[in-house]
Amino acid sequence: MNFKQVIEKYGYPVVSKEIAQTIYEVKGKPPTKQPLYRMKKLNGECVSADGKKSRYNCSKWKFLLDAPFSISHKCCDIMKKLPIKIFERRTGKKCILGNMADESQLRKSDWIKHGCNAFDKKRQVSSPMGFWVEQDILRRFFLLLSNTPN
């Protein structure tokens, strides 16, 4: 599927994948196992182990439940993850991913736990850019541009 087809079938990936997934699952298309938890996040009712409000609360995005368009987290699954998994199954090869730890809390904790080469995971992956941040990429890009002869 291309991006337009994904949007038409599932919806737009607004704010972040986590927020889009929360909205998608609360709306119940398809019904999910945890709509109550997702609704608690949108109501700002989740608490962490120490009894404080959870950082996963996202009440400021509750208005998206009434958005006049569909919202979904499916674009990365369909356009990136699925093709990579199909490639790995067909070829027996492993992919090198361009994920950076600062792109999400999940990627950060995964990188801290497994490092650059996660060979101890069920699905072995290599993420050599894991410790980079967006500014590293931009700095190197502009450095390359400035050293390119006209």
Secondary structure, 3 states (H helix, E strand, C coil): CCHHHHHHHCCECCCCHHHHHHHHHHHCCCCCCCHHHHHHHHHCCCECCCCCECCCCCHHHHHHHHCCCCECCHHHHHHHHHHHHHHHHHHCCCCECCCCHHHCHHHHHHHHHHCCEECCCCCCEECCCCCCCHHHHHHHHHHHHHCCCC
